[in-house]
Amino acid sequence: ALHCIGDLIARHPQNLDAIVRKLIGEEPHAEPALNAILRIILQTSDIQESIAADYVLKCFCE
């Protein structure tokens, strides 16, 4: 699923804006989607999940 998100935001300004504004979770514990992706990269023990989250971040930064 994360890899698909990366493909959706790659070089697509509207989708980039959407992910910047997207919150994950419910109030009062909602967090920005990009923070959640960074948290996955830094904290997961699943290498596949980490690689997929890294791909999303790479697509976002390009």
Helices and strands as residue ranges (DSSP letters): H 2-9, H 13-21, E 23-24, E 31-32, H 33-43, H 47-61
